[in-house]
Amino acid sequence: MNRIVFTLALAAICLTAAAQGQRRGFPREAFTTETPMVHDPVMAKEGDTYYVFATGMGIQQMTSKDRKTWTVLPQPVMTVIPGWTTDSVPGFGSHVWAPDIIRWHGRWWMAYSCSTFGKNGSAIGLLSSRSLGSRLWKDEGCIVTSRENRDNWNAIDPNFVIDDNDQPWLVWGSFWDGIQLARLDTTMHLNNAPLGRRTLATKGTQECRNAQCTARPKDACKARMHNAQFTIARRYDPDYKPSEPNPTSKYAGTNAIEAPFIFKHGGYYYLFVSWDYCCRGAKSNYRVVVGRSKTVEGPYLDRTGKDMAKGGGTIFLEGDKKEWEAAGHCAAYNMDGEDIFICHGYSATQNGAALLIQRCIAWTADGWPELER
């Protein structure tokens, strides 16, 4: 996610971070709200408690019993930022972007993004925990990294996917060549197994490049090239060149797609992505589009049959300019017997503040998702 470091949403919940690797100060007390400020929210439920995790200093977290009133916790998920993150991503500090969370094989797994604004020198890290209630997370190191002037993709905005064979996958990406997908192993790191017809030709190397990055805590991010990932969605067809420049970054280009989330329903995998530009307050034009595939590897086609890898996508949610100027970076879940959709929206009545949106998903007769009012 190419985003400006925002302070409005975080000012009430965390103090300025100290040096990397050191414990930092935070507000002493939790507070409750029905309109939490968030960027890039994801949700989980354990017992009778709902958890939301979001972009913030060390990853913002909040809890609720009813998904209406939220308690913003005074301590972030990461009270210490692992040293390997700054080894792998020069310029990264403690403002952690776009987490994702899933429970698989008796553990909670959380991926998170380390980057700097507008550039693709980035890394996706991994944490694990037996229980959300314990709030104790183990550093599992780096899943994947990208490098400027080497990779034409960006290692941020992760989302875990478990297919029908109990095989974990990771989908990620922002701008450059778009949304990437790769298979994971049982430790939730990139799998060395080839991806059949979609695997790119490779040559061996000892550099950490083009997908594979299995560094463990305190190690620099070094591993061999594998090219295990491939592109499943782009904002535009590769042959189309938009005339308007990127208003947020000269580095990222105009392939304005990011924040993938894959949700299984019925016989399809549904790929939600965000188009265009976030993080500009009331000037944002973020929106969510969707496509679907019978297999997790794709191709993902929109309602007209256009491949999302060639710029396809069916509009799912966009700003109405009355309540929301724009909305995006979403997640979807089946919880308590209903399918729910969450994202952040830029409020049209609160000067573009980024607030949590929650809506139920309805399904058309031909199996396409729509938001309930």
KEROMAR-412810 format. One record per atom (N, C-alpha, C): x, y, z. Coordinates in pm, whole numbers, padded with zeros to 5 digits, always signed. Layout:
XYZ;...
end
This chain:
+00085-00118+00000;+00000+00000+00000;+00088+00123+00000;+00081+00207-00101;+00156+00332-00102;+00079+00433-00021;+00133+00470+00094;+00054+00556+00182;+00143+00658+00251;+00090+00777+00271;+00157+00881+00346;+00147+00847+00493;+00255+00867+00567;+00250+00839+00710;+00151+00934+00774;+00039+00877+00820;-00066+00961+00873;-00057+00963+01025;-00098+01074+01084;-00090+01087+01229;-00224+01105+01295;-00324+01150+01220;-00454+01176+01282;-00512+01053+01349;-00509+00939+01279;-00571+00820+01335;-00494+00762+01451;-00368+00800+01464;-00284+00737+01564;-00255+00826+01684;-00284+00954+01672;-00244+01047+01777;-00306+01013+01911;-00427+00961+01907;-00496+00931+02032;-00456+00798+02092;-00381+00717+02017;-00356+00582+02067;-00209+00547+02087;-00118+00630+02039;+00022+00594+02061;+00109+00718+02061;+00218+00711+02136;+00313+00821+02142;+00424+00797+02042;+00512+00892+02029;+00621+00880+01933;+00710+00761+01965;+00745+00686+01859;+00829+00567+01880;+00971+00608+01912;+01035+00530+01996;+01177+00551+02026;+01261+00472+01926;+01388+00458+01954;+01477+00392+01859;+01434+00248+01835;+01465+00200+01712;+01431+00063+01675;+01492-00036+01775;+01409-00140+01805;+01454-00242+01896;+01435-00208+02042;+01390-00089+02074;+01369-00050+02213;+01221-00042+02244;+01184-00059+02367;+01046-00048+02409;+01005+00099+02403;+00880+00124+02357;+00834+00261+02336;+00719+00295+02429;+00685+00422+02437;+00579+00467+02524;+00446+00474+02451;+00336+00450+02522;+00202+00453+02466;+00108+00511+02571;-00014+00551+02529;-00112+00599+02626;-00133+00497+02737;-00155+00546+02854;-00166+00457+02970;-00299+00386+02979;-00401+00439+02914;-00534+00382+02928;-00596+00354+02792;-00679+00246+02787;-00759+00219+02669;-00875+00318+02663;-00935+00331+02546;-01055+00411+02535;-01152+00343+02440;-01279+00373+02450;-01382+00310+02369;-01440+00410+02269;-01485+00357+02157;-01545+00440+02053;-01632+00354+01964;-01731+00415+01903;-01813+00346+01804;-01772+00382+01662;-01679+00475+01648;-01630+00515+01516;-01477+00516+01517;-01417+00398+01527;-01271+00393+01535;-01204+00439+01408;-01095+00516+01425;-01011+00557+01313;-00912+00444+01282;-00909+00400+01159;-00820+00290+01120;-00775+00309+00977;-00661+00248+00944;-00621+00225+00807;-00593+00075+00794;-00645+00016+00688;-00611-00123+00650;-00652-00225+00757;-00779-00225+00799;-00820-00314+00909;-00836-00459+00864;-00802-00551+00956;-00837-00692+00944;-00898-00735+01076;-00974-00844+01072;-01051-00883+01190;-01031-01031+01221;-01044-01065+01349;-01041-01204+01394;-01134-01216+01514;-01179-01339+01541;-01261-01364+01659;-01204-01482+01736;-01193-01465+01867;-01148-01573+01956;-01240-01572+02077;-01308-01684+02102;-01407-01687+02210;-01520-01591+02178;-01550-01502+02273;-01657-01405+02252;-01604-01266+02218;-01477-01259+02180;-01413-01129+02156;-01370-01115+02011;-01403-01000+01952;-01357-00963+01819;-01232-00875+01832;-01139-00895+01740;-01016-00817+01736;-01003-00752+01600;-00964-00625+01598;-00925-00558+01476;-00780-00517+01488;-00702-00546+01384;-00563-00505+01375;-00549-00415+01253;-00464-00313+01262;-00457-00215+01155;-00320-00149+01152;-00294-00075+01045;-00172+00003+01031;-00153+00095+01151;-00031+00103+01200;-00001+00192+01312;+00137+00164+01368;+00176+00242+01467;+00305+00221+01532;+00304+00085+01602;+00375-00011+01546;+00379-00144+01604;+00254-00226+01581;+00163-00182+01500;+00033-00242+01465;-00072-00207+01569;-00166-00127+01527;-00278-00087+01612;-00369-00207+01638;-00427-00216+01760;-00521-00323+01789;-00635-00272+01876;-00753-00332+01855;-00871-00297+01933;-00960-00420+01947;-01047-00420+02046;-01132-00535+02073;-01277-00490+02090;-01368-00588+02075;-01510-00560+02092;-01583-00689+02126;-01695-00678+02196;-01781-00793+02223;-01898-00799+02125;-01927-00686+02058;-02045-00680+01973;-02020-00621+01835;-01897-00586+01801;-01859-00523+01676;-01924-00387+01656;-01969-00328+01767;-02026-00194+01762;-01942-00096+01843;-01916-00131+01967;-01831-00049+02054;-01693-00113+02061;-01591-00035+02027;-01455-00088+02020;-01368-00025+02128;-01286-00109+02189;-01188-00063+02287;-01051-00059+02221;-00998+00060+02205;-00865+00077+02146;-00762+00052+02256;-00678-00048+02235;-00585-00090+02339;-00463+00003+02345;-00409+00025+02463;-00298+00119+02478;-00165+00065+02428;-00154-00067+02411;-00027-00126+02369;-00042-00187+02231;+00052-00164+02142;+00043-00223+02008;+00079-00372+02011;+00060-00437+01898;+00099-00577+01887;+00249-00594+01907;+00329-00508+01843;+00474-00519+01846;+00531-00411+01937;+00568-00448+02056;+00631-00352+02146;+00780-00337+02118;+00836-00434+02048;+00975-00427+02002;+00975-00459+01853;+01039-00375+01775;+01048-00397+01630;+01173-00482+01602;+01157-00600+01538;+01272-00688+01514;+01382-00619+01434;+01506-00649+01469;+01619-00587+01404;+01631-00620+01256;+01582-00740+01215;+01596-00777+01074;+01516-00684+00983;+01413-00617+01036;+01329-00533+00951;+01407-00414+00895;+01488-00350+00980;+01566-00236+00932;+01689-00281+00854;+01737-00403+00880;+01843-00458+00795;+01792-00478+00653;+01669-00523+00640;+01611-00555+00511;+01553-00434+00440;+01503-00336+00519;+01433-00220+00461;+01494-00092+00516;+01596-00039+00453;+01656+00087+00499;+01551+00198+00505;+01551+00270+00615;+01456+00378+00632;+01331+00339+00708;+01306+00208+00724;+01189+00164+00800;+01214+00185+00949;+01110+00230+01019;+01123+00253+01162;+01030+00165+01244;+00913+00214+01279;+00819+00136+01359;+00675+00154+01315;+00653+00229+01206;+00518+00248+01154;+00488+00131+01062;+00415+00032+01117;+00396-00097+01051;+00264-00093+00973;+00268-00134+00847;+00153-00123+00759;+00079-00256+00743;-00050-00244+00720;-00134-00346+00655;-00112-00489+00704;-00146-00520+00829;-00133-00658+00875;-00243-00748+00817;-00221-00877+00826;-00327-00975+00801;-00316-01083+00906;-00427-01149+00937;-00428-01249+01043;-00515-01367+01005;-00469-01487+01043;-00546-01608+01017;-00512-01712+01123;-00608-01797+01157;-00581-01911+01245;-00569-02036+01159;-00458-02107+01177;-00431-02226+01096;-00345-02321+01177;-00388-02446+01186;-00316-02552+01256;-00284-02513+01400;-00382-02459+01470;-00369-02435+01613;-00294-02310+01652;-00257-02226+01555;-00187-02102+01586;-00250-01986+01510;-00234-01867+01567;-00265-01745+01494;-00139-01698+01423;-00154-01665+01295;-00042-01616+01214;-00074-01474+01169;+00020-01382+01190;+00000-01244+01148;+00115-01202+01057;+00081-01159+00937;+00179-01100+00845;+00168-00949+00853;+00277-00880+00826;+00276-00734+00834;+00376-00677+00734;+00361-00548+00703;+00439-00484+00598;+00538-00383+00654;+00661-00389+00603;+00766-00293+00638;+00808-00223+00509;+00794-00090+00505;+00829-00020+00382;+00851+00128+00412;+00878+00203+00307;+00885+00348+00314;+00802+00402+00200;+00749+00522+00217;+00649+00575+00126;+00695+00582-00019;+00614+00523-00107;+00634+00539-00250;+00741+00454-00312;+00807+00365-00234;+00917+00285-00288;+00889+00137-00266;+00953+00052-00346;+00927-00091-00334;+01043-00168-00272;+01126-00100-00195;+01221-00170-00109;+01148-00207+00019;+01090-00325+00024;+00993-00361+00128;+01011-00505+00173;+00945-00538+00284;+00946-00675+00334;+00816-00705+00404;+00776-00832+00400;+00660-00881+00474;+00712-00972+00585;+00682-00933+00709;+00724-01010+00825;+00614-01100+00876;+00649-01186+00973;+00555-01286+01024;+00566-01295+01176;+00450-01300+01242;+00438-01325+01385;+00346-01445+01406;+00359-01510+01522;+00265-01617+01556;+00233-01614+01704;+00116-01668+01738;+00072-01672+01877;-00026-01787+01895;-00026-01846+02014;-00124-01949+02044;-00262-01891+02070;-00265-01768+02122;-00392-01707+02161;-00386-01557+02143;-00494-01500+02091;-00502-01355+02082;-00516-01293+02220;-00581-01365+02309;-00601-01314+02444;-00472-01295+02521;-00369-01375+02491;-00242-01364+02562;-00163-01243+02515;-00185-01200+02393;-00116-01086+02333;+00036-01104+02332;+00080-01230+02329;+00222-01261+02318;+00249-01314+02178;+00333-01243+02105;+00360-01279+01967;+00507-01316+01949;+00529-01423+01874;+00664-01469+01844;+00706-01415+01707;+00827-01360+01700;+00882-01314+01573;+00923-01435+01490;+00861-01452+01374;+00892-01564+01285;+00975-01520+01164;+01026-01397+01169;+01116-01351+01064;+01045-01299+00941;+01113-01310+00828;+01070-01250+00701;+01009-01356+00610;+00893-01324+00550;+00833-01414+00452;+00887-01386+00312;+00887-01259+00273;+00926-01222+00138;+00972-01077+00138;+01065-01046+00050;+01115-00910+00039;+01124-00868-00107;+01116-00739-00133;+01137-00684-00267;+01245-00578-00259;+01311-00553-00372;+01421-00458-00375;+01400-00358-00488;+01430-00231-00459;+01426-00129-00562;+01529-00161-00671;+01494-00128-00794;+01581-00148-00910;+01615-00294-00936;+01538-00384-00876;+01559-00526-00898;+01428-00598-00924;+01327-00569-00842;+01198-00636-00852;+01092-00541-00905;+01007-00590-00991;+00899-00509-01045;+00768-00539-00972;+00777-00552-00841;+00661-00572-00755;+00699-00525-00615;+00601-00515-00527;+00623-00456-00395;+00574-00551-00286;+00664-00587-00194;+00632-00684-00089;+00563-00618+00029;+00437-00575+00007;+00352-00523+00114;+00209-00569+00091;+00121-00538+00187;-00022-00572+00180;-00046-00722+00169;+00001-00801+00267;-00016-00946+00259;-00157-00992+00297;-00194-01107+00243;-00318-01176+00282;-00297-01326+00271;-00327-01398+00380;-00318-01543+00380;-00443-01605+00318;-00422-01714+00244;-00532-01790+00185;-00505-01938+00209;-00608-02012+00253;-00597-02157+00270;-00689-02221+00166;-00635-02304+00078;-00719-02360-00029;-00791-02486+00020;-00864-02550-00070;-00946-02665-00034;-00863-02787+00007;-00735-02785-00023;-00645-02895+00014;-00564-02862+00140;-00606-02760+00212;-00537-02715+00333;-00397-02664+00304;-00379-02614+00183;-00251-02556+00141;-00255-02406+00163;-00160-02351+00241;-00157-02205+00258;-00089-02134+00142;-00140-02014+00112;-00085-01927+00008;-00074-01787+00066;+00008-01705+00001;+00015-01564+00033;-00010-01484-00094;-00102-01387-00084;-00124-01292-00192;-00084-01155-00138;-00019-01074-00222;+00030-00944-00175;+00049-00852-00294;+00084-00728-00267;+00127-00640-00374;+00062-00503-00374;+00134-00411-00435;+00092-00272-00446;+00168-00208-00561;+00094-00153-00659;+00153-00082-00772;+00253-00171-00847;+00353-00111-00915;+00448-00182-00998;+00376-00282-01089;+00408-00411-01083;+00339-00508-01170;+00215-00568-01105;+00170-00511-00994;+00041-00551-00940;+00045-00657-00832;-00061-00738-00828;-00087-00833-00719;-00018-00965-00746;+00056-01014-00646;+00136-01136-00656;+00076-01248-00570;+00099-01372-00613;+00053-01490-00539;+00164-01593-00534;+00180-01658-00417;+00280-01765-00403;+00234-01865-00298;+00280-01987-00313;+00249-02094-00219;+00339-02083-00095;+00283-02116+00022;+00359-02118+00146;+00382-02262+00193;+00480-02280+00282;+00500-02410+00344;+00430-02414+00480;+00454-02518+00557;+00383-02534+00684;+00431-02438+00792;+00540-02365+00766;+00586-02263+00859;+00538-02123+00817;+00454-02118+00715;+00402-01993+00659;+00510-01907+00595;+00616-01972+00545;+00715-01906+00462;+00702-01958+00320;+00766-01890+00225;+00749-01927+00086;+00797-02069+00061;+00716-02143-00015;+00743-02283-00047;+00834-02289-00169;+00932-02380-00166;+01023-02394-00280;+00963-02471-00396;+00845-02533-00375;+00786-02613-00483;+00747-02524-00599;+00772-02569-00724;+00732-02489-00840;+00581-02481-00854;+00534-02380-00927;+00391-02357-00943;+00342-02399-01081;+00395-02508-01132;+00346-02563-01257;+00363-02468-01374;+00258-02457-01456;+00267-02380-01579;+00290-02232-01555;+00260-02181-01435;+00274-02039-01408;+00412-02002-01353;+00495-02102-01319;+00627-02071-01266;+00714-02006-01373;+00785-01902-01336;+00874-01834-01429;+01006-01909-01442;+01073-01894-01553;+01205-01954-01569;+01301-01893-01468;+01387-01974-01410;+01477-01926-01307;+01620-01970-01331;+01710-01899-01270;+01849-01937-01261;+01892-01923-01117;+01973-02014-01069;+02012-02012-00930;+02097-01891-00896;+02080-01842-00774;+02161-01732-00723;+02151-01735-00572;+02246-01675-00506;+02244-01669-00361;+02185-01539-00310;+02137-01453-00399;+02076-01329-00355;+01932-01353-00310;+01884-01264-00221;+01745-01269-00179;+01665-01188-00278;+01607-01254-00377;+01541-01177-00482;+01422-01252-00540;+01333-01173-00600;+01219-01220-00678;+01134-01325-00610;+01104-01309-00484;+01001-01384-00412;+01051-01454-00288;+01161-01529-00295;+01196-01613-00183;+01279-01537-00081;+01230-01531+00042;+01305-01466+00149;+01271-01536+00278;+01361-01623+00326;+01330-01703+00443;+01418-01668+00561;+01458-01543+00571;+01543-01502+00682;+01471-01520+00814;+01541-01561+00915;+01485-01577+01048;+01522-01455+01133;+01467-01441+01253;+01495-01323+01335;+01643-01292+01346;+01675-01161+01337;+01809-01106+01353;+01903-01138+01237;+01852-01206+01135;+01934-01232+01017;+01899-01130+00909;+01996-01092+00829;+01964-01013+00710;+01881-01099+00617;+01802-01035+00532;+01711-01108+00445;+01787-01163+00324;+01838-01285+00332;+01917-01343+00225;+01867-01483+00194;+01845-01511+00068;+01805-01645+00026;+01823-01653-00125;+01799-01770-00183;+01822-01784-00327;+01700-01738-00406;+01724-01701-00528;+01618-01663-00618;+01534-01785-00652;+01401-01768-00654;+01318-01883-00688;+01207-01849-00787;+01163-01722-00789;+01056-01682-00879;+00930-01764-00859;+00893-01790-00733;+00776-01871-00704;+00647-01794-00721;+00652-01662-00726;+00530-01582-00733;+00495-01546-00877;+00369-01511-00899;+00327-01462-01029;+00216-01359-01011;+00193-01278-01114;+00096-01169-01108;-00044-01220-01140;-00142-01185-01054;-00280-01227-01078;-00375-01109-01102;-00330-00985-01078;-00418-00871-01102;-00336-00744-01124;-00384-00661-01217;-00324-00531-01246;-00435-00427-01258;-00400-00302-01238;-00498-00194-01255;-00532-00176-01403;-00432-00189-01488;-00451-00171-01632;-00390-00288-01708;-00437-00308-01827;-00373-00403-01917;-00227-00360-01934;-00133-00454-01938;+00009-00417-01950;+00041-00332-02072;-00040-00342-02177;-00015-00263-02298;-00073-00122-02292;-00151-00091-02186;-00213+00040-02175;-00129+00130-02086;-00103+00251-02131;-00023+00346-02055;-00108+00468-02020;-00150+00483-01894;-00231+00598-01855;-00156+00729-01877;-00230+00831-01916;-00168+00961-01943;-00148+01043-01817;-00231+01019-01715;-00221+01096-01591;-00112+01037-01503;-00025+01121-01444;+00080+01069-01354;+00023+01028-01219;+00100+00951-01147;+00065+00914-01009;+00072+01040-00922;-00039+01080-00856;-00035+01203-00776;+00034+01188-00641;+00071+01065-00604;+00129+01043-00472;+00276+01006-00475;+00325+00948-00586;+00464+00904-00590;+00514+00892-00733;+00628+00950-00761;+00688+00937-00894;+00755+00802-00912;+00776+00729-00802;+00845+00601-00808;+00750+00486-00841;+00629+00491-00790;+00540+00375-00796;+00470+00360-00930;+00467+00461-01014;+00400+00450-01142;+00249+00459-01128;+00178+00420-01233;+00033+00440-01239;-00047+00311-01232;+00019+00198-01208;-00054+00072-01193;-00116+00068-01053;-00219+00152-01034;-00271+00181-00901;-00365+00072-00851;-00306-00039-00811;-00379-00152-00755;-00302-00203-00635;-00374-00243-00529;-00308-00292-00407;-00410-00361-00317;-00362-00401-00198;-00447-00450-00090;-00535-00568-00130;-00477-00679-00178;-00559-00794-00216;-00615-00868-00096;-00733-00926-00115;-00790-01016-00014;-00871-01121-00088;-00841-01250-00063;-00911-01360-00127;-01005-01426-00027;-01131-01439-00066;-01238-01493+00020;-01306-01608-00054;-01312-01725+00010;-01375-01843-00053;-01523-01846-00020;-01605-01860-00122;-01750-01874-00103;-01804-01966-00211;-01881-02067-00168;-01932-02162-00265;-01819-02230-00339;-01827-02232-00469;-01723-02297-00549;-01620-02203-00604;-01614-02079-00553;-01523-01979-00608;-01433-01917-00501;-01316-01874-00547;-01230-01783-00472;-01254-01643-00528;-01287-01549-00440;-01315-01411-00482;-01197-01324-00444;-01142-01256-00542;-01027-01166-00520;-01077-01023-00515;-01069-00962-00397;-01098-00821-00379;-00966-00744-00384;-00962-00633-00457;-00845-00545-00459;-00893-00401-00454;-00801-00311-00419;-00831-00168-00419;-00765-00101-00538;-00842-00021-00608;-00793+00056-00721;-00769+00202-00681;-00680+00264-00749;-00654+00408-00742;-00590+00448-00609;-00615+00569-00556;-00524+00627-00458;-00588+00647-00320;-00522+00593-00220;-00563+00609-00081;-00488+00725-00016;-00511+00742+00114;-00423+00819+00201;-00412+00966+00164;-00514+01021+00099;-00516+01162+00063;-00637+01231+00128;-00689+01169+00234;-00803+01226+00303;-00921+01242+00209;-00982+01360+00207;-01099+01385+00123;-01066+01382-00025;-00938+01387-00062;-00898+01381-00201;-00878+01237-00250;-00892+01140-00162;-00873+01000-00199;-00980+00957-00299;-00943+00867-00391;-01042+00809-00482;-01035+00656-00481;-00992+00601-00370;-00986+00457-00344;-01121+00391-00373;-01119+00268-00426;-01241+00190-00443;-01204+00044-00453;-01304-00042-00432;-01281-00187-00427;-01346-00252-00548;-01270-00342-00612;-01325-00421-00722;-01304-00568-00690;-01375-00656-00765;-01371-00798-00735;-01373-00878-00864;-01311-00996-00857;-01320-01097-00962;-01320-01233-00894;-01337-01339-00970;-01343-01472-00908;-01278-01578-00996;-01243-01690-00929;-01178-01801-00997;-01219-01931-00930;-01223-02040-01007;-01251-02172-00950;-01132-02226-00873;-01011-02175-00901;-00891-02218-00831;-00821-02098-00770;-00746-02120-00664;-00679-02010-00597;-00573-01946-00687;-00520-02021-00782;-00416-01969-00871;-00471-01883-00983;-00604-01880-00999;-00665-01801-01105;-00674-01878-01235;-00707-01809-01345;-00722-01663-01356;-00849-01612-01288;-00841-01489-01236;-00954-01423-01174;-01024-01334-01277;-01151-01364-01303;-01226-01293-01405;-01334-01207-01340;-01359-01090-01400;-01466-01006-01350;-01600-01052-01410;-01707-00976-01384;-01841-01017-01427;-01856-01019-01578;-01771-00946-01648;-01777-00946-01795;-01686-01053-01854;-01611-01124-01769;-01519-01226-01817;-01378-01177-01842;-01348-01052-01807;-01213-00998-01828;-01120-01041-01717;-01002-01085-01754;-00900-01130-01661;-00849-01010-01580;-00844-01025-01446;-00793-00917-01362;-00645-00891-01386;-00573-00991-01437;-00431-00970-01471;-00415-00877-01591;-00525-00852-01663;-00523-00762-01778;-00608-00638-01753;-00629-00606-01625;-00702-00485-01591;-00848-00504-01559;-00895-00629-01553;-01035-00654-01520;-01066-00628-01374;-01194-00612-01345;-01240-00592-01209;-01380-00533-01210;-01470-00590-01131;-01608-00540-01119;-01618-00453-00995;-01666-00330-01010;-01678-00239-00897;-01764-00300-00788;-01712-00302-00666;-01783-00357-00551;-01822-00248-00452;-01732-00152-00429;-01759-00042-00336;-01677+00079-00378;-01741+00196-00380;-01671+00322-00402;-01743+00431-00326;-01678+00545-00312;-01735+00654-00236;-01863+00708-00299;-01960+00741-00212;-02085+00800-00260;-02083+00953-00253;-01974+01010-00201;-01954+01154-00186;-02054+01219-00089;-02131+01139-00021;-02222+01188+00083;-02174+01143+00221;-02161+01011+00237;-02107+00958+00362;-01958+00932+00351;-01916+00882+00235;-01777+00844+00215;-01723+00905+00087;-01606+00969+00097;-01539+01020-00022;-01480+00905-00103;-01429+00806-00034;-01366+00691-00097;-01354+00582+00009;-01327+00458-00035;-01313+00347+00060;-01230+00237-00003;-01154+00164+00080;-01074+00056+00026;-00993-00016+00132;-00898-00094+00086;-00816-00186+00166;-00906-00270+00257;-00966-00372+00196;-01075-00446+00261;-01034-00584+00307;-01125-00646+00380;-01116-00786+00420;-01258-00842+00425;-01273-00973+00413;-01404-01037+00415;-01396-01165+00496;-01502-01192+00574;-01503-01306+00666;-01642-01366+00676;-01646-01493+00712;-01770-01554+00757;-01763-01564+00909;-01845-01486+00978;-01846-01484+01123;-01990-01488+01173;-02014-01571+01271;-02145-01577+01335;-02256-01606+01233;-02223-01687+01134;-02324-01728+01038;-02354-01629+00928;-02275-01522+00915;-02296-01427+00807;-02163-01386+00747;-02169-01344+00622;-02050-01296+00554;-02041-01145+00574;-01926-01100+00623;-01909-00958+00652;-01789-00902+00576;-01799-00775+00546;-01697-00702+00472;-01654-00584+00556;-01522-00564+00568;-01471-00447+00640;-01367-00377+00554;-01350-00247+00577;-01247-00170+00510;-01237-00037+00583;-01151+00051+00536;-01154+00187+00588;-01210+00280+00480;-01286+00379+00528;-01343+00476+00437;-01303+00617+00478;-01292+00705+00381;-01258+00844+00408;-01387+00924+00421;-01415+00968+00542;-01544+01028+00576;-01567+01160+00503;-01685+01172+00441;-01723+01296+00373;-01771+01402+00472;-01802+01360+00595;-01854+01454+00695;-01752+01487+00803;-01637+01416+00803;-01535+01441+00904;-01400+01473+00839;-01406+01555+00734;-01285+01608+00672;-01190+01498+00624;-01247+01389+00573;-01166+01284+00516;-01101+01190+00615;-01143+01190+00740;-01087+01099+00840;-01111+00954+00798;-01013+00866+00822;-01024+00725+00785;-01092+00648+00898;-01211+00596+00871;-01292+00530+00973;-01323+00387+00930;-01354+00302+01030;-01388+00162+01005;-01527+00151+00942;-01536+00076+00833;-01663+00042+00770;-01687-00107+00788;-01808-00145+00828;-01850-00285+00838;-01984-00300+00769;-01993-00396+00677;-02119-00421+00607;-02134-00571+00585;-02257-00618+00574;-02284-00757+00541;-02280-00776+00390;-02239-00895+00347;-02234-00931+00206;-02357-01014+00171;-02425-00978+00065;-02530-01059+00006;-02477-01118-00125;-02542-01225-00172;-02493-01294-00292;-02604-01300-00396;-02570-01266-00519;-02666-01270-00628;-02694-01416-00667;-02796-01435-00748;-02832-01569-00791;-02720-01636-00869;-02640-01557-00940;-02528-01614-01016;-02397-01608-00940;-02405-01583-00807;-02287-01601-00722;-02193-01484-00713;-02241-01360-00731;-02154-01244-00716;-02187-01169-00587;-02085-01117-00519;-02110-01049-00392;-02161-00908-00413;-02250-00866-00324;-02300-00729-00318;-02310-00688-00173;-02298-00559-00147;-02308-00511-00009;-02452-00484+00027;-02493-00531+00145;-02624-00496+00197;-02620-00354+00251;-02729-00283+00240;-02738-00148+00295;-02756-00153+00446;
end
